[in-house]
């Protein structure tokens, strides 16, 4: 549900950008639609990667000894020696 709401906000934002691009000189409809669609997919890929990254970080947690983030199952400070 939360993700869907975000999706709508993203689409509305993209539409506004598309209208703004259309208002620029030497821009036709096809260009502005192409820019809007590529922007939409770029943002979606970016959000997807961030989500995965956050999930990975949350899943691995923090080191009980020093409080650093656990990466690849190890504490970068305590287990690197
Ligand atoms: Zn540690």
PDB file of the backbone (N, CA, C, O) and the ligand in Angstrom, with CONECT records:
HET     ZN  A 101       1
ATOM      1  N   UNK A   1       0.831  -1.209   0.000  1.00  0.00           N
ATOM      2  CA  UNK A   1       0.000   0.000   0.000  1.00  0.00           C
ATOM      3  C   UNK A   1       0.869   1.264   0.000  1.00  0.00           C
ATOM      4  O   UNK A   1       0.647   2.188  -0.782  1.00  0.00           O
ATOM      5  N   UNK A   2       1.854   1.279   0.888  1.00  0.00           N
ATOM      6  CA  UNK A   2       2.745   2.432   0.979  1.00  0.00           C
ATOM      7  C   UNK A   2       3.514   2.617  -0.327  1.00  0.00           C
ATOM      8  O   UNK A   2       3.725   3.737  -0.792  1.00  0.00           O
ATOM      9  N   UNK A   3       3.922   1.498  -0.900  1.00  0.00           N
ATOM     10  CA  UNK A   3       4.686   1.542  -2.142  1.00  0.00           C
ATOM     11  C   UNK A   3       3.830   2.080  -3.283  1.00  0.00           C
ATOM     12  O   UNK A   3       4.313   2.835  -4.127  1.00  0.00           O
ATOM     13  N   UNK A   4       2.536   1.683  -3.306  1.00  0.00           N
ATOM     14  CA  UNK A   4       1.647   2.141  -4.369  1.00  0.00           C
ATOM     15  C   UNK A   4       1.443   3.653  -4.335  1.00  0.00           C
ATOM     16  O   UNK A   4       1.409   4.320  -5.369  1.00  0.00           O
ATOM     17  N   UNK A   5       1.307   4.174  -3.111  1.00  0.00           N
ATOM     18  CA  UNK A   5       1.143   5.617  -2.945  1.00  0.00           C
ATOM     19  C   UNK A   5       2.370   6.355  -3.479  1.00  0.00           C
ATOM     20  O   UNK A   5       2.262   7.380  -4.152  1.00  0.00           O
ATOM     21  N   UNK A   6       3.524   5.808  -3.160  1.00  0.00           N
ATOM     22  CA  UNK A   6       4.778   6.371  -3.644  1.00  0.00           C
ATOM     23  C   UNK A   6       4.830   6.362  -5.163  1.00  0.00           C
ATOM     24  O   UNK A   6       5.272   7.317  -5.801  1.00  0.00           O
ATOM     25  N   UNK A   7       4.366   5.260  -5.713  1.00  0.00           N
ATOM     26  CA  UNK A   7       4.365   5.086  -7.168  1.00  0.00           C
ATOM     27  C   UNK A   7       3.548   6.182  -7.843  1.00  0.00           C
ATOM     28  O   UNK A   7       3.955   6.746  -8.858  1.00  0.00           O
ATOM     29  N   UNK A   8       2.379   6.473  -7.252  1.00  0.00           N
ATOM     30  CA  UNK A   8       1.500   7.518  -7.791  1.00  0.00           C
ATOM     31  C   UNK A   8       2.197   8.875  -7.715  1.00  0.00           C
ATOM     32  O   UNK A   8       2.160   9.659  -8.663  1.00  0.00           O
ATOM     33  N   UNK A   9       2.831   9.137  -6.573  1.00  0.00           N
ATOM     34  CA  UNK A   9       3.570  10.394  -6.413  1.00  0.00           C
ATOM     35  C   UNK A   9       4.668  10.518  -7.461  1.00  0.00           C
ATOM     36  O   UNK A   9       4.894  11.590  -8.023  1.00  0.00           O
ATOM     37  N   UNK A  10       5.342   9.408  -7.710  1.00  0.00           N
ATOM     38  CA  UNK A  10       6.418   9.398  -8.704  1.00  0.00           C
ATOM     39  C   UNK A  10       5.868   9.716 -10.087  1.00  0.00           C
ATOM     40  O   UNK A  10       6.450  10.511 -10.824  1.00  0.00           O
ATOM     41  N   UNK A  11       4.750   9.096 -10.438  1.00  0.00           N
ATOM     42  CA  UNK A  11       4.147   9.299 -11.755  1.00  0.00           C
ATOM     43  C   UNK A  11       3.695  10.762 -11.902  1.00  0.00           C
ATOM     44  O   UNK A  11       3.900  11.377 -12.948  1.00  0.00           O
ATOM     45  N   UNK A  12       3.081  11.306 -10.850  1.00  0.00           N
ATOM     46  CA  UNK A  12       2.632  12.701 -10.887  1.00  0.00           C
ATOM     47  C   UNK A  12       3.834  13.629 -11.072  1.00  0.00           C
ATOM     48  O   UNK A  12       3.789  14.569 -11.866  1.00  0.00           O
ATOM     49  N   UNK A  13       4.901  13.353 -10.336  1.00  0.00           N
ATOM     50  CA  UNK A  13       6.124  14.154 -10.459  1.00  0.00           C
ATOM     51  C   UNK A  13       6.681  14.108 -11.867  1.00  0.00           C
ATOM     52  O   UNK A  13       7.079  15.131 -12.426  1.00  0.00           O
ATOM     53  N   UNK A  14       6.704  12.911 -12.436  1.00  0.00           N
ATOM     54  CA  UNK A  14       7.214  12.720 -13.794  1.00  0.00           C
ATOM     55  C   UNK A  14       6.348  13.481 -14.798  1.00  0.00           C
ATOM     56  O   UNK A  14       6.856  14.078 -15.747  1.00  0.00           O
ATOM     57  N   UNK A  15       5.028  13.449 -14.572  1.00  0.00           N
ATOM     58  CA  UNK A  15       4.115  14.160 -15.479  1.00  0.00           C
ATOM     59  C   UNK A  15       4.383  15.661 -15.451  1.00  0.00           C
ATOM     60  O   UNK A  15       4.357  16.328 -16.485  1.00  0.00           O
ATOM     61  N   UNK A  16       4.642  16.184 -14.250  1.00  0.00           N
ATOM     62  CA  UNK A  16       4.956  17.609 -14.138  1.00  0.00           C
ATOM     63  C   UNK A  16       6.248  17.942 -14.875  1.00  0.00           C
ATOM     64  O   UNK A  16       6.345  18.963 -15.556  1.00  0.00           O
ATOM     65  N   UNK A  17       7.237  17.065 -14.727  1.00  0.00           N
ATOM     66  CA  UNK A  17       8.501  17.272 -15.437  1.00  0.00           C
ATOM     67  C   UNK A  17       8.264  17.237 -16.944  1.00  0.00           C
ATOM     68  O   UNK A  17       8.836  18.034 -17.688  1.00  0.00           O
ATOM     69  N   UNK A  18       7.413  16.302 -17.390  1.00  0.00           N
ATOM     70  CA  UNK A  18       7.105  16.166 -18.808  1.00  0.00           C
ATOM     71  C   UNK A  18       6.472  17.451 -19.356  1.00  0.00           C
ATOM     72  O   UNK A  18       6.811  17.915 -20.444  1.00  0.00           O
ATOM     73  N   UNK A  19       5.545  18.011 -18.571  1.00  0.00           N
ATOM     74  CA  UNK A  19       4.885  19.261 -18.988  1.00  0.00           C
ATOM     75  C   UNK A  19       5.922  20.390 -19.055  1.00  0.00           C
ATOM     76  O   UNK A  19       5.916  21.204 -19.979  1.00  0.00           O
ATOM     77  N   UNK A  20       6.812  20.420 -18.054  1.00  0.00           N
ATOM     78  CA  UNK A  20       7.874  21.424 -18.038  1.00  0.00           C
ATOM     79  C   UNK A  20       8.785  21.294 -19.244  1.00  0.00           C
ATOM     80  O   UNK A  20       9.166  22.293 -19.853  1.00  0.00           O
ATOM     81  N   UNK A  21       9.134  20.062 -19.587  1.00  0.00           N
ATOM     82  CA  UNK A  21      10.003  19.810 -20.741  1.00  0.00           C
ATOM     83  C   UNK A  21       9.300  20.222 -22.026  1.00  0.00           C
ATOM     84  O   UNK A  21       9.926  20.768 -22.934  1.00  0.00           O
ATOM     85  N   UNK A  22       8.013  19.963 -22.100  1.00  0.00           N
ATOM     86  CA  UNK A  22       7.230  20.305 -23.294  1.00  0.00           C
ATOM     87  C   UNK A  22       7.187  21.806 -23.529  1.00  0.00           C
ATOM     88  O   UNK A  22       7.083  22.272 -24.663  1.00  0.00           O
ATOM     89  N   UNK A  23       7.271  22.564 -22.414  1.00  0.00           N
ATOM     90  CA  UNK A  23       7.204  24.020 -22.512  1.00  0.00           C
ATOM     91  C   UNK A  23       8.508  24.623 -23.029  1.00  0.00           C
ATOM     92  O   UNK A  23       8.545  25.780 -23.447  1.00  0.00           O
ATOM     93  N   UNK A  24       9.572  23.828 -22.995  1.00  0.00           N
ATOM     94  CA  UNK A  24      10.860  24.328 -23.479  1.00  0.00           C
ATOM     95  C   UNK A  24      10.823  24.498 -25.001  1.00  0.00           C
ATOM     96  O   UNK A  24      10.116  23.770 -25.698  1.00  0.00           O
ATOM     97  N   UNK A  25      11.591  25.465 -25.505  1.00  0.00           N
ATOM     98  CA  UNK A  25      11.646  25.608 -26.965  1.00  0.00           C
ATOM     99  C   UNK A  25      12.355  24.437 -27.633  1.00  0.00           C
ATOM    100  O   UNK A  25      13.208  23.803 -27.010  1.00  0.00           O
ATOM    101  N   UNK A  26      12.031  24.142 -28.854  1.00  0.00           N
ATOM    102  CA  UNK A  26      12.602  23.066 -29.659  1.00  0.00           C
ATOM    103  C   UNK A  26      12.340  21.683 -29.060  1.00  0.00           C
ATOM    104  O   UNK A  26      13.126  20.755 -29.249  1.00  0.00           O
ATOM    105  N   UNK A  27      11.232  21.561 -28.340  1.00  0.00           N
ATOM    106  CA  UNK A  27      10.880  20.261 -27.763  1.00  0.00           C
ATOM    107  C   UNK A  27       9.529  19.833 -28.321  1.00  0.00           C
ATOM    108  O   UNK A  27       8.565  20.598 -28.298  1.00  0.00           O
ATOM    109  N   UNK A  28       9.471  18.631 -28.810  1.00  0.00           N
ATOM    110  CA  UNK A  28       8.167  18.148 -29.250  1.00  0.00           C
ATOM    111  C   UNK A  28       7.654  17.077 -28.302  1.00  0.00           C
ATOM    112  O   UNK A  28       8.333  16.690 -27.352  1.00  0.00           O
ATOM    113  N   UNK A  29       6.468  16.613 -28.570  1.00  0.00           N
ATOM    114  CA  UNK A  29       5.797  15.666 -27.668  1.00  0.00           C
ATOM    115  C   UNK A  29       6.591  14.369 -27.505  1.00  0.00           C
ATOM    116  O   UNK A  29       6.710  13.839 -26.400  1.00  0.00           O
ATOM    117  N   UNK A  30       7.131  13.868 -28.609  1.00  0.00           N
ATOM    118  CA  UNK A  30       7.838  12.584 -28.568  1.00  0.00           C
ATOM    119  C   UNK A  30       9.071  12.673 -27.670  1.00  0.00           C
ATOM    120  O   UNK A  30       9.339  11.773 -26.875  1.00  0.00           O
ATOM    121  N   UNK A  31       9.819  13.773 -27.808  1.00  0.00           N
ATOM    122  CA  UNK A  31      11.002  13.971 -26.964  1.00  0.00           C
ATOM    123  C   UNK A  31      10.629  14.000 -25.488  1.00  0.00           C
ATOM    124  O   UNK A  31      11.245  13.327 -24.662  1.00  0.00           O
ATOM    125  N   UNK A  32       9.611  14.791 -25.175  1.00  0.00           N
ATOM    126  CA  UNK A  32       9.264  14.951 -23.762  1.00  0.00           C
ATOM    127  C   UNK A  32       8.722  13.652 -23.172  1.00  0.00           C
ATOM    128  O   UNK A  32       8.991  13.337 -22.013  1.00  0.00           O
ATOM    129  N   UNK A  33       7.957  12.894 -23.967  1.00  0.00           N
ATOM    130  CA  UNK A  33       7.455  11.597 -23.488  1.00  0.00           C
ATOM    131  C   UNK A  33       8.626  10.635 -23.292  1.00  0.00           C
ATOM    132  O   UNK A  33       8.671   9.907 -22.301  1.00  0.00           O
ATOM    133  N   UNK A  34       9.572  10.629 -24.230  1.00  0.00           N
ATOM    134  CA  UNK A  34      10.741   9.750 -24.127  1.00  0.00           C
ATOM    135  C   UNK A  34      11.555  10.093 -22.881  1.00  0.00           C
ATOM    136  O   UNK A  34      12.007   9.200 -22.164  1.00  0.00           O
ATOM    137  N   UNK A  35      11.739  11.388 -22.626  1.00  0.00           N
ATOM    138  CA  UNK A  35      12.485  11.827 -21.435  1.00  0.00           C
ATOM    139  C   UNK A  35      11.749  11.386 -20.182  1.00  0.00           C
ATOM    140  O   UNK A  35      12.363  10.875 -19.245  1.00  0.00           O
ATOM    141  N   UNK A  36      10.432  11.582 -20.158  1.00  0.00           N
ATOM    142  CA  UNK A  36       9.632  11.227 -18.988  1.00  0.00           C
ATOM    143  C   UNK A  36       9.705   9.723 -18.701  1.00  0.00           C
ATOM    144  O   UNK A  36       9.863   9.316 -17.549  1.00  0.00           O
ATOM    145  N   UNK A  37       9.589   8.900 -19.748  1.00  0.00           N
ATOM    146  CA  UNK A  37       9.598   7.447 -19.561  1.00  0.00           C
ATOM    147  C   UNK A  37      10.976   6.978 -19.084  1.00  0.00           C
ATOM    148  O   UNK A  37      11.069   6.145 -18.182  1.00  0.00           O
ATOM    149  N   UNK A  38      12.038   7.506 -19.685  1.00  0.00           N
ATOM    150  CA  UNK A  38      13.370   7.069 -19.263  1.00  0.00           C
ATOM    151  C   UNK A  38      13.664   7.517 -17.839  1.00  0.00           C
ATOM    152  O   UNK A  38      14.307   6.794 -17.078  1.00  0.00           O
ATOM    153  N   UNK A  39      13.196   8.704 -17.481  1.00  0.00           N
ATOM    154  CA  UNK A  39      13.358   9.209 -16.113  1.00  0.00           C
ATOM    155  C   UNK A  39      12.610   8.322 -15.120  1.00  0.00           C
ATOM    156  O   UNK A  39      13.110   8.005 -14.041  1.00  0.00           O
ATOM    157  N   UNK A  40      11.402   7.933 -15.514  1.00  0.00           N
ATOM    158  CA  UNK A  40      10.580   7.081 -14.656  1.00  0.00           C
ATOM    159  C   UNK A  40      11.284   5.754 -14.365  1.00  0.00           C
ATOM    160  O   UNK A  40      11.337   5.308 -13.219  1.00  0.00           O
ATOM    161  N   UNK A  41      11.822   5.130 -15.413  1.00  0.00           N
ATOM    162  CA  UNK A  41      12.491   3.850 -15.203  1.00  0.00           C
ATOM    163  C   UNK A  41      13.800   4.024 -14.442  1.00  0.00           C
ATOM    164  O   UNK A  41      14.171   3.166 -13.641  1.00  0.00           O
ATOM    165  N   UNK A  42      14.495   5.118 -14.684  1.00  0.00           N
ATOM    166  CA  UNK A  42      15.744   5.372 -13.958  1.00  0.00           C
ATOM    167  C   UNK A  42      15.467   5.507 -12.467  1.00  0.00           C
ATOM    168  O   UNK A  42      16.196   4.954 -11.644  1.00  0.00           O
ATOM    169  N   UNK A  43      14.412   6.242 -12.117  1.00  0.00           N
ATOM    170  CA  UNK A  43      14.067   6.433 -10.703  1.00  0.00           C
ATOM    171  C   UNK A  43      13.613   5.114 -10.097  1.00  0.00           C
ATOM    172  O   UNK A  43      13.954   4.808  -8.955  1.00  0.00           O
ATOM    173  N   UNK A  44      12.847   4.332 -10.847  1.00  0.00           N
ATOM    174  CA  UNK A  44      12.385   3.036 -10.331  1.00  0.00           C
ATOM    175  C   UNK A  44      13.546   2.103 -10.037  1.00  0.00           C
ATOM    176  O   UNK A  44      13.555   1.417  -9.015  1.00  0.00           O
ATOM    177  N   UNK A  45      14.524   2.076 -10.930  1.00  0.00           N
ATOM    178  CA  UNK A  45      15.713   1.235 -10.720  1.00  0.00           C
ATOM    179  C   UNK A  45      16.460   1.725  -9.488  1.00  0.00           C
ATOM    180  O   UNK A  45      16.918   0.927  -8.670  1.00  0.00           O
ATOM    181  N   UNK A  46      16.579   3.041  -9.360  1.00  0.00           N
ATOM    182  CA  UNK A  46      17.286   3.637  -8.221  1.00  0.00           C
ATOM    183  C   UNK A  46      16.596   3.279  -6.907  1.00  0.00           C
ATOM    184  O   UNK A  46      17.256   2.882  -5.947  1.00  0.00           O
ATOM    185  N   UNK A  47      15.275   3.417  -6.862  1.00  0.00           N
ATOM    186  CA  UNK A  47      14.512   3.095  -5.651  1.00  0.00           C
ATOM    187  C   UNK A  47      14.649   1.611  -5.326  1.00  0.00           C
ATOM    188  O   UNK A  47      14.839   1.241  -4.168  1.00  0.00           O
ATOM    189  N   UNK A  48      14.554   0.767  -6.345  1.00  0.00           N
ATOM    190  CA  UNK A  48      14.675  -0.681  -6.147  1.00  0.00           C
ATOM    191  C   UNK A  48      16.018  -1.063  -5.548  1.00  0.00           C
ATOM    192  O   UNK A  48      16.091  -1.900  -4.648  1.00  0.00           O
ATOM    193  N   UNK A  49      17.083  -0.442  -6.054  1.00  0.00           N
ATOM    194  CA  UNK A  49      18.424  -0.727  -5.544  1.00  0.00           C
ATOM    195  C   UNK A  49      18.565  -0.264  -4.106  1.00  0.00           C
ATOM    196  O   UNK A  49      19.143  -0.964  -3.274  1.00  0.00           O
ATOM    197  N   UNK A  50      18.043   0.905  -3.817  1.00  0.00           N
ATOM    198  CA  UNK A  50      18.127   1.444  -2.448  1.00  0.00           C
ATOM    199  C   UNK A  50      17.378   0.557  -1.468  1.00  0.00           C
ATOM    200  O   UNK A  50      17.852   0.286  -0.365  1.00  0.00           O
ATOM    201  N   UNK A  51      16.207   0.112  -1.885  1.00  0.00           N
ATOM    202  CA  UNK A  51      15.395  -0.752  -1.048  1.00  0.00           C
ATOM    203  C   UNK A  51      16.139  -2.036  -0.714  1.00  0.00           C
ATOM    204  O   UNK A  51      16.166  -2.479   0.434  1.00  0.00           O
ATOM    205  N   UNK A  52      16.741  -2.623  -1.745  1.00  0.00           N
ATOM    206  CA  UNK A  52      17.507  -3.851  -1.563  1.00  0.00           C
ATOM    207  C   UNK A  52      18.680  -3.608  -0.619  1.00  0.00           C
ATOM    208  O   UNK A  52      18.965  -4.420   0.261  1.00  0.00           O
ATOM    209  N   UNK A  53      19.353  -2.479  -0.815  1.00  0.00           N
ATOM    210  CA  UNK A  53      20.516  -2.143   0.006  1.00  0.00           C
ATOM    211  C   UNK A  53      20.106  -1.984   1.467  1.00  0.00           C
ATOM    212  O   UNK A  53      20.777  -2.485   2.369  1.00  0.00           O
ATOM    213  N   UNK A  54      18.992  -1.276   1.691  1.00  0.00           N
ATOM    214  CA  UNK A  54      18.504  -1.059   3.056  1.00  0.00           C
ATOM    215  C   UNK A  54      18.122  -2.391   3.687  1.00  0.00           C
ATOM    216  O   UNK A  54      18.445  -2.648   4.846  1.00  0.00           O
ATOM    217  N   UNK A  55      17.434  -3.238   2.922  1.00  0.00           N
ATOM    218  CA  UNK A  55      17.034  -4.551   3.431  1.00  0.00           C
ATOM    219  C   UNK A  55      18.248  -5.369   3.829  1.00  0.00           C
ATOM    220  O   UNK A  55      18.237  -6.043   4.859  1.00  0.00           O
ATOM    221  N   UNK A  56      19.279  -5.314   3.027  1.00  0.00           N
ATOM    222  CA  UNK A  56      20.500  -6.062   3.289  1.00  0.00           C
ATOM    223  C   UNK A  56      21.161  -5.559   4.576  1.00  0.00           C
ATOM    224  O   UNK A  56      21.611  -6.344   5.411  1.00  0.00           O
ATOM    225  N   UNK A  57      21.207  -4.241   4.713  1.00  0.00           N
ATOM    226  CA  UNK A  57      21.849  -3.655   5.895  1.00  0.00           C
ATOM    227  C   UNK A  57      21.063  -3.954   7.162  1.00  0.00           C
ATOM    228  O   UNK A  57      21.636  -4.294   8.197  1.00  0.00           O
ATOM    229  N   UNK A  58      19.753  -3.825   7.070  1.00  0.00           N
ATOM    230  CA  UNK A  58      18.909  -4.110   8.230  1.00  0.00           C
ATOM    231  C   UNK A  58      18.994  -5.585   8.606  1.00  0.00           C
ATOM    232  O   UNK A  58      19.052  -5.938   9.784  1.00  0.00           O
ATOM    233  N   UNK A  59      19.001  -6.438   7.588  1.00  0.00           N
ATOM    234  CA  UNK A  59      19.056  -7.880   7.805  1.00  0.00           C
ATOM    235  C   UNK A  59      20.318  -8.328   8.517  1.00  0.00           C
ATOM    236  O   UNK A  59      20.282  -9.270   9.308  1.00  0.00           O
ATOM    237  N   UNK A  60      21.436  -7.662   8.245  1.00  0.00           N
ATOM    238  CA  UNK A  60      22.708  -8.071   8.842  1.00  0.00           C
ATOM    239  C   UNK A  60      22.960  -7.394  10.182  1.00  0.00           C
ATOM    240  O   UNK A  60      23.732  -7.898  10.998  1.00  0.00           O
ATOM    241  N   UNK A  61      22.322  -6.268  10.411  1.00  0.00           N
ATOM    242  CA  UNK A  61      22.392  -5.625  11.718  1.00  0.00           C
ATOM    243  C   UNK A  61      23.708  -4.937  12.006  1.00  0.00           C
ATOM    244  O   UNK A  61      24.489  -4.646  11.100  1.00  0.00           O
ATOM    245  N   UNK A  62      23.941  -4.680  13.285  1.00  0.00           N
ATOM    246  CA  UNK A  62      25.154  -3.987  13.700  1.00  0.00           C
ATOM    247  C   UNK A  62      25.976  -4.859  14.649  1.00  0.00           C
ATOM    248  O   UNK A  62      25.456  -5.788  15.268  1.00  0.00           O
ATOM    249  N   UNK A  63      27.251  -4.547  14.748  1.00  0.00           N
ATOM    250  CA  UNK A  63      28.181  -5.299  15.599  1.00  0.00           C
ATOM    251  C   UNK A  63      27.878  -5.017  17.072  1.00  0.00           C
ATOM    252  O   UNK A  63      27.709  -3.862  17.461  1.00  0.00           O
ATOM    253  N   UNK A  64      27.810  -6.068  17.889  1.00  0.00           N
ATOM    254  CA  UNK A  64      27.515  -5.882  19.311  1.00  0.00           C
ATOM    255  C   UNK A  64      28.722  -5.324  20.066  1.00  0.00           C
ATOM    256  O   UNK A  64      28.571  -4.766  21.153  1.00  0.00           O
ATOM    257  N   UNK A  65      29.893  -5.470  19.503  1.00  0.00           N
ATOM    258  CA  UNK A  65      31.105  -5.000  20.180  1.00  0.00           C
ATOM    259  C   UNK A  65      31.330  -3.500  19.967  1.00  0.00           C
ATOM    260  O   UNK A  65      31.566  -2.762  20.924  1.00  0.00           O
ATOM    261  N   UNK A  66      31.257  -3.056  18.709  1.00  0.00           N
ATOM    262  CA  UNK A  66      31.604  -1.664  18.436  1.00  0.00           C
ATOM    263  C   UNK A  66      30.452  -0.870  17.823  1.00  0.00           C
ATOM    264  O   UNK A  66      30.539   0.355  17.740  1.00  0.00           O
ATOM    265  N   UNK A  67      29.390  -1.524  17.397  1.00  0.00           N
ATOM    266  CA  UNK A  67      28.238  -0.811  16.857  1.00  0.00           C
ATOM    267  C   UNK A  67      28.342  -0.466  15.384  1.00  0.00           C
ATOM    268  O   UNK A  67      27.493   0.247  14.849  1.00  0.00           O
ATOM    269  N   UNK A  68      29.391  -0.974  14.715  1.00  0.00           N
ATOM    270  CA  UNK A  68      29.526  -0.723  13.281  1.00  0.00           C
ATOM    271  C   UNK A  68      28.567  -1.605  12.496  1.00  0.00           C
ATOM    272  O   UNK A  68      28.114  -2.640  12.985  1.00  0.00           O
ATOM    273  N   UNK A  69      28.263  -1.186  11.275  1.00  0.00           N
ATOM    274  CA  UNK A  69      27.376  -1.974  10.435  1.00  0.00           C
ATOM    275  C   UNK A  69      28.055  -3.256   9.993  1.00  0.00           C
ATOM    276  O   UNK A  69      29.223  -3.255   9.604  1.00  0.00           O
ATOM    277  N   UNK A  70      27.301  -4.361  10.059  1.00  0.00           N
ATOM    278  CA  UNK A  70      27.821  -5.649   9.605  1.00  0.00           C
ATOM    279  C   UNK A  70      27.705  -5.709   8.078  1.00  0.00           C
ATOM    280  O   UNK A  70      26.619  -5.542   7.524  1.00  0.00           O
ATOM    281  N   UNK A  71      28.810  -5.945   7.423  1.00  0.00           N
ATOM    282  CA  UNK A  71      28.781  -6.113   5.981  1.00  0.00           C
ATOM    283  C   UNK A  71      29.355  -7.476   5.623  1.00  0.00           C
ATOM    284  O   UNK A  71      30.410  -7.875   6.115  1.00  0.00           O
ATOM    285  N   UNK A  72      28.633  -8.183   4.750  1.00  0.00           N
ATOM    286  CA  UNK A  72      29.006  -9.533   4.307  1.00  0.00           C
ATOM    287  C   UNK A  72      29.247 -10.455   5.497  1.00  0.00           C
ATOM    288  O   UNK A  72      30.175 -11.264   5.492  1.00  0.00           O
ATOM    289  N   UNK A  73      28.401 -10.323   6.512  1.00  0.00           N
ATOM    290  CA  UNK A  73      28.459 -11.215   7.669  1.00  0.00           C
ATOM    291  C   UNK A  73      29.601 -10.937   8.633  1.00  0.00           C
ATOM    292  O   UNK A  73      29.844 -11.726   9.546  1.00  0.00           O
ATOM    293  N   UNK A  74      30.305  -9.824   8.442  1.00  0.00           N
ATOM    294  CA  UNK A  74      31.443  -9.520   9.307  1.00  0.00           C
ATOM    295  C   UNK A  74      31.408  -8.071   9.738  1.00  0.00           C
ATOM    296  O   UNK A  74      30.861  -7.218   9.039  1.00  0.00           O
ATOM    297  N   UNK A  75      31.993  -7.792  10.894  1.00  0.00           N
ATOM    298  CA  UNK A  75      32.172  -6.416  11.317  1.00  0.00           C
ATOM    299  C   UNK A  75      33.439  -5.869  10.651  1.00  0.00           C
ATOM    300  O   UNK A  75      34.500  -6.483  10.764  1.00  0.00           O
ATOM    301  N   UNK A  76      33.351  -4.746   9.972  1.00  0.00           N
ATOM    302  CA  UNK A  76      34.537  -4.221   9.283  1.00  0.00           C
ATOM    303  C   UNK A  76      35.662  -3.831  10.229  1.00  0.00           C
ATOM    304  O   UNK A  76      36.823  -3.790   9.821  1.00  0.00           O
ATOM    305  N   UNK A  77      35.333  -3.541  11.501  1.00  0.00           N
ATOM    306  CA  UNK A  77      36.378  -3.127  12.448  1.00  0.00           C
ATOM    307  C   UNK A  77      36.946  -4.316  13.208  1.00  0.00           C
ATOM    308  O   UNK A  77      38.162  -4.481  13.305  1.00  0.00           O
ATOM    309  N   UNK A  78      36.037  -5.160  13.758  1.00  0.00           N
ATOM    310  CA  UNK A  78      36.491  -6.216  14.659  1.00  0.00           C
ATOM    311  C   UNK A  78      36.994  -7.459  13.927  1.00  0.00           C
ATOM    312  O   UNK A  78      37.887  -8.144  14.426  1.00  0.00           O
ATOM    313  N   UNK A  79      36.440  -7.760  12.758  1.00  0.00           N
ATOM    314  CA  UNK A  79      36.788  -9.000  12.083  1.00  0.00           C
ATOM    315  C   UNK A  79      37.822  -8.817  10.980  1.00  0.00           C
ATOM    316  O   UNK A  79      38.160  -9.777  10.287  1.00  0.00           O
ATOM    317  N   UNK A  80      38.327  -7.606  10.809  1.00  0.00           N
ATOM    318  CA  UNK A  80      39.230  -7.360   9.688  1.00  0.00           C
ATOM    319  C   UNK A  80      40.670  -7.727  10.028  1.00  0.00           C
ATOM    320  O   UNK A  80      41.491  -7.891   9.126  1.00  0.00           O
ATOM    321  N   UNK A  81      40.988  -7.859  11.305  1.00  0.00           N
ATOM    322  CA  UNK A  81      42.374  -8.109  11.717  1.00  0.00           C
ATOM    323  C   UNK A  81      42.873  -9.499  11.308  1.00  0.00           C
ATOM    324  O   UNK A  81      44.020  -9.851  11.586  1.00  0.00           O
TER     325      UNK A  81
HETATM  326 ZN    ZN A 101      32.668  -4.613  15.664  1.00  0.00          ZN
END
